[in-house]
Amino acid sequence: MKEVVLSVALVVLSALCAQGEVPVQPDFQEDKIVGKWYGMALASNSAWFQSKKQVMKMCTTQITPTADGNLDVVATFPKQDRCEKKSMTYIKTEQPGRFLSKSPRYGSDHVIRVVETNYSEYVLMHTLKTKGDQVNTIVSLFSRTKDIRPELVEKFRKLAKEQGLTDDNILILPPTNSCMSDV
């Protein structure tokens, strides 16, 4: 058992060292990030993402504060002929803009960082997802509207590449009107 824990710790440590420390938005203000966002772009080196990216489309994400100071995050996205919801709770850490989350359904742990935001237009996020001995990087770009400036898409691409992701790992989510109503 100790060998398994040690090998998982080494995989996580190796991934962190390879990527360097991911910055967090200076003076992050949690109350300003709440509300509705549109998922504009995703990048990931996970096998799941690679197998699903051909069918992925823009989604909505609603961020709501919880009574205990954390954030409930609900993404609504089109899946075949219906709208599907995925919920997570982002648990605050000692560092503002850095959160932890667990997915009991998929057995994964997440370290989420708000890398950059102006709160009214866009947010760039970085997630390190660990499941067993697999460590994957996810970079996300969200917008308050269904449109986003090309400079922000370039900023997203740059962050993804700084994290070791390739053009093949990057997806600008195709626009859709499915599942875009109020969350």
matplotlib code that plots the C-alpha trace (Angstrom):
import matplotlib.pyplot as plt

x = [0.0, 2.8, 4.3, 1.0, 0.7, 4.4, 4.0, 0.9, 2.7, 5.6, 3.4, 1.7, 5.0, 6.5, 3.5, 3.8, 7.5, 7.2, 4.5, 5.9, 3.7, 0.5, -0.2, -3.5, -5.3, -3.8, -6.3, -8.9, -12.4, -14.7, -17.9, -17.2, -16.8, -20.3, -23.0, -23.5, -20.5, -20.3, -17.7, -15.8, -12.7, -11.1, -7.7, -6.7, -4.3, -6.8, -7.8, -11.5, -11.2, -9.6, -12.3, -15.2, -13.9, -15.6, -19.0, -18.4, -20.1, -20.3, -21.9, -23.2, -21.8, -23.4, -21.3, -23.1, -21.7, -22.5, -23.5, -20.1, -18.1, -17.3, -18.6, -21.2, -20.4, -23.1, -22.2, -25.1, -24.2, -25.8, -25.4, -27.1, -30.7, -30.9, -29.2, -27.0, -25.8, -22.5, -22.2, -19.1, -18.3, -15.1, -13.7, -11.8, -8.1, -5.8, -4.9, -7.7, -8.5, -7.3, -9.9, -10.1, -12.8, -13.6, -15.6, -17.0, -18.7, -15.4, -13.0, -10.9, -9.4, -9.1, -6.9, -8.5, -6.9, -8.4, -5.4, -6.8, -10.1, -11.5, -14.8, -17.1, -15.8, -13.7, -12.0, -9.1, -8.9, -6.3, -7.2, -4.9, -7.0, -5.7, -7.3, -5.3, -1.9, -3.2, -2.6, -4.2, -4.1, -7.2, -7.3, -10.6, -11.8, -15.2, -17.0, -19.9, -21.4, -21.5, -18.9, -15.3, -12.5, -9.8, -7.1, -8.6, -8.7, -5.0, -4.3, -6.1, -4.0, -0.8, -1.6, -2.5, 0.8, 2.7, 1.2, 2.6, -0.6, -0.5, -2.7, -4.3, -5.2, -7.0, -10.7, -12.5, -16.0, -18.4, -21.3, -24.8, -28.2, -28.9, -29.0, -28.2, -31.2, -31.0, -29.3]
y = [0.0, 2.4, 1.8, 2.8, 6.0, 6.8, 6.2, 8.4, 11.1, 10.9, 11.2, 14.3, 15.8, 15.1, 16.7, 19.8, 20.1, 19.7, 22.4, 24.8, 26.7, 27.9, 31.5, 32.5, 35.8, 38.4, 39.8, 37.3, 38.4, 35.3, 37.3, 38.8, 35.4, 34.2, 34.1, 32.7, 32.0, 30.4, 27.7, 29.0, 26.7, 23.7, 22.1, 18.8, 15.9, 13.3, 10.4, 11.0, 14.6, 13.3, 10.8, 13.3, 16.6, 15.9, 16.2, 18.9, 22.3, 25.5, 25.1, 27.3, 27.3, 28.8, 29.6, 30.1, 30.7, 28.2, 28.9, 27.6, 29.9, 27.5, 27.6, 25.4, 25.0, 23.6, 23.1, 22.5, 21.1, 19.5, 15.8, 14.1, 15.3, 16.5, 18.9, 17.3, 18.9, 18.3, 19.7, 20.2, 22.0, 24.1, 24.1, 27.2, 26.8, 29.2, 30.8, 32.9, 31.7, 28.2, 25.5, 21.7, 19.4, 15.7, 13.7, 10.7, 9.6, 9.4, 9.0, 12.0, 14.9, 18.4, 21.4, 24.4, 27.7, 30.9, 32.1, 35.3, 37.2, 40.7, 39.3, 41.1, 39.5, 36.4, 33.9, 31.6, 28.5, 25.7, 22.3, 19.5, 16.3, 13.2, 9.8, 6.9, 7.3, 9.4, 13.2, 15.4, 19.1, 21.0, 24.7, 26.4, 29.7, 31.2, 34.3, 36.3, 36.4, 33.9, 35.9, 36.4, 38.6, 36.8, 38.2, 36.2, 33.0, 33.6, 34.1, 30.8, 29.0, 30.5, 29.3, 25.8, 25.5, 26.8, 23.8, 21.4, 21.0, 20.8, 22.1, 18.6, 19.1, 22.4, 22.9, 26.1, 25.0, 25.3, 27.7, 26.3, 27.4, 24.1, 24.2, 27.9, 29.1, 30.3, 27.8]
z = [0.0, 0.8, -2.6, -4.3, -2.3, -2.9, -6.7, -6.9, -4.9, -7.3, -10.4, -9.0, -8.0, -11.4, -13.1, -10.9, -11.5, -15.2, -15.4, -12.8, -10.4, -12.0, -11.0, -9.3, -10.0, -7.7, -5.2, -6.2, -5.3, -5.0, -4.9, -8.3, -10.0, -9.1, -11.8, -15.3, -17.6, -21.0, -21.7, -24.7, -24.9, -23.3, -23.4, -21.9, -22.3, -20.9, -23.1, -22.2, -23.6, -26.8, -27.3, -26.7, -28.2, -31.6, -30.0, -27.4, -27.7, -25.8, -22.4, -19.6, -16.1, -13.0, -10.0, -6.7, -3.2, -0.6, 3.1, 4.2, 1.9, -0.9, -4.5, -6.2, -9.9, -12.3, -15.9, -18.4, -21.8, -24.8, -24.9, -27.8, -27.7, -24.1, -21.7, -19.1, -15.8, -14.0, -10.5, -8.3, -5.2, -5.2, -1.7, -0.7, 0.3, 2.2, -1.1, -2.6, -6.2, -5.5, -4.8, -4.3, -5.5, -5.5, -8.0, -6.1, -9.3, -11.3, -8.4, -9.2, -7.2, -8.6, -7.8, -9.5, -10.0, -11.3, -13.3, -14.7, -14.8, -15.1, -13.6, -16.1, -19.4, -19.0, -16.7, -17.4, -15.2, -14.7, -13.2, -12.3, -12.2, -10.4, -10.7, -9.4, -11.0, -13.9, -13.7, -16.4, -17.1, -18.0, -19.1, -19.5, -20.9, -19.8, -21.0, -19.6, -23.1, -26.1, -27.9, -26.9, -28.1, -30.2, -27.9, -25.0, -27.1, -27.8, -24.1, -23.5, -26.2, -24.7, -21.2, -22.5, -24.3, -21.3, -19.4, -22.0, -24.0, -27.8, -30.6, -30.6, -26.9, -27.6, -28.5, -29.2, -28.3, -31.2, -30.5, -30.0, -28.9, -27.2, -23.4, -23.3, -21.4, -17.8, -15.7]

ax = plt.figure().add_subplot(projection="3d")
ax.plot(x, y, z, "-o")
ax.set_aspect("equal")
plt.show()
